[in-house]
Amino acid sequence: MTSQRMKPTAQYLRALAVLSVVLYHFKLLHFYGGFFGVDIFLLLSGYLLAPRLKNIYNKEDKSVWQFYEKRIKRIFPAYLLYLIITIILVKILALTSDLLLLLKEILYSNFYLFNHYLNNSANNYFQLNSNNYLTHLWSLSLEEQFYLLLPLLLLFTSKIKKIKFNHFILIFTLSSLSYQFYLSVIDKNFAYYGTFNRLWELSLGVLTYSYAPSIINQAKKIPHRLAYFLIIFNITILTFLLLTIKSINNFTLILVLLTTSSILILTQEKKITRPQIIYHIANYIAKISYSLYLYHYTILILFTRENYPHFKLLALLSSLALASLSTFIIELPIQKTPSDIRKTLLIYFTSFILLNALIIGIFQNINNANNQPSLNDNYPPFPITSTINLTSLISDSLSNDYTVKNTFPNLNLLSHDRELNTGYGYKGCGPIYIANCNTKKPDHSKKLIIIYGDSHARMLWAPLSKLASNHKTQLLLLGVGGCPATPIDQSLKINQISANPHTLPEDFASKCSNYYLQSLALIKKLHPDLLIYANSFATIDITSELPIALKTLLPYTKKLLYLKEIPQPPKNFDACLQKHLPYTSACSFPLTYYNEPDLKISTRDYESQLTKELDINTLDLTPYLCYNQRCPVVIDGIIPYYDNQHLSNTYGNFIYPLLVNLIVNI
């Protein structure tokens, strides 16, 4: 045992913060509140930068430029390397649409606006809606906004001699915190991703440093044993919060940060006995914390997108290796270079311009290569993208799908059972024949998932049945094609159903009228761990029926997941494929959704607004079907559509990793 003065308290907390975030994202060691590690990071940033900010306020010569120089050396080189590696990995391991989305998001991140991009995209940090490789960088944008704005604000305020530095930081912190409370009531998503309302976390770190001396003078009067007890008590509280809190709110966030501030203050004047090995491990993790934070989330998504659980260990080891290389080869050596403000700024702005020009160039090049003509336009076959072998397209990807069978009727395909594939027929477990469903008492040692809705619910059966078998999960399908999962206007709906072009049983209309009540009774009885609600807008009124359906289901399930409406291809898309093969990229259609004339906003925006108000998880497949407002009919050799309203089973299996990640996170 050796005594280590808690001058490195910030290092211990930095190590704890990054480990908490990493373990939270990797879902290891039950760090349910690991997301608070980001907030601890923000406070520590303010705490460690407080002396430099005070120098700026006191108008010390070149203090502002020296501050910016150190921030550039600390952040930009490692960040630039991370972007290069991420682009290469996504290019190799992911879809072209993923790469396009990544390049777009990098531009927002480069201009330190990524938190606002996520807010405008209605992206919930706690809900995985897509393979977004940069979600975690929202906090980096927030930090950069703090580094850019606060020094300038300090320079301006320092001219008012009556305001002391400590008083200004206190006013700034309270103003930001008050705004946070206000936004939490009117817009929870912006309350999470906003700028000014989150800056109080960094300024609280500055406040902790500024008021620490006066607090320490008072703390000296406290007996040593009591002081040690307070330190241990605060560390215990902080650890407890990181392990147990599963959702964020203002009060738990304040408790976490005040506890962290208390630890920083109480340990300044105390010597804590710690094993040498713990100090060295914590110090090493703290050193690589910035690079580890950059790499871990991106590597995790890339390595586990196919849902191989053992890849988590490989992803974790790869993240640690990349973070170590980045820290000791790039980050630390550059930080140790002699100060040269002009040279640093020149290199930074030159690199910044070249980087963004390169990103825009790559984006435009890929986008032009994938620019899809309309199905209704007389475009010639698109000659740039690679051709697709017809035999491989059929045998490997789409042998059982309706579209392919009708497009290529002379091909010798495997047997095709339309009833089992999409559920226009009534085999399997649907409420019309609910008495015959195999609904044994649920095994409480397993999670229960119920898929509920019309044919859009049934099209999720194929990928989710694989989830059930691979993850020891019970799965129950309650879905009937053409039959709305809502109690409203059943007589009207039955009249609509009678015009359904698909073959229906003679007693369909009478049995469909009991669909809702029988389904709801079973859902209420089983009270599933997750209820997935999927209902086409073709059989449900979005403005009157959808809100009631969602509100009715919420009390009967632990978690509710809503499948957002999918894009609708034209009915002639299979003919386009037949005409343009092997240049299948000639077939695409504009991104459109079911039209609701009474809505003043798009149905997609209405879905987002409604689920946001009800705090419901959503599954949005549009980013995996379309990009740049165009939706190709063939994606990586797969036809994603069964017909003009439903996805194919093959594409359902293709998006299986997305469903797994989303459901596991929920």
Summary of the structure (lengths in Angstrom):
residues: 666
radius of gyration: 28.3
end to end distance: 43.2
largest distance: 91.6
contacts: 2147
relative contact order: 0.10
helix: 61%
strand: 7%
